[in-house]
Amino acid sequence: MKSQCTTGIHRRIKRWEHEEVLEAVISRLDQTPDIMRIRRQTVEHPFGTLKAWMGATHFLTKRLKNVSTEMSLHVLAYNMKRVMNILGTMGLIKAMRALMLTWLCHTCSSQ
């Protein structure tokens, strides 16, 4: 072990200011190793799908505001496609009409 120690005059240990957060995450993962498998199944699939839709390439726009808008549109399209697969196209249209009707009734009653 001593052979790995520095021979310099100044012995310094650098530690990131949030290193304890990383250690806590590693500790939790060590306690429940299956949690990453579950996370991959539930969380990473949408990102992989979105990346494939985008052609696994860069954003088409520049500047944070525009890139944020582009990503929001991809997420909206992903969510609408999922809802159509679950409810069907007519189910989505009925849900949107019901939501719009509720919003209109609420808007008219508050005036």
C-alpha positions, 0 to 999 in steps of 0.5 A: 500500500505504501508504494502507492502513496505520493512522495510529494511534499504536499499530500492532498486529497481532492473530494467533490463537494457532493461526494457523500451523495454519490456514496449514499447512492452506491450504498442504496444500490449495494443494499438493493441490487435489483433496483437498477434492473427495475429502473432500466425497465421503467425509466430508460425505455422512453428515453431509448424510444425518443432517441430512436425517433430523433434518429439517435442524433443531435437536436435540430434546433439551437439555444436552450429555449428552442432545444427545450421546446423540441424535446417537449414536443418529442415527449408530448408525441411519445405520451400521446402515442402511449395513450392511443395504444392504451385507450385507442384513438377514439378513447383519446378523442373522447378524453380530450373532449371531456377535458375541454368540456370541463375546462369550458364549464369551469371558465364560464362559471368563474366569469 
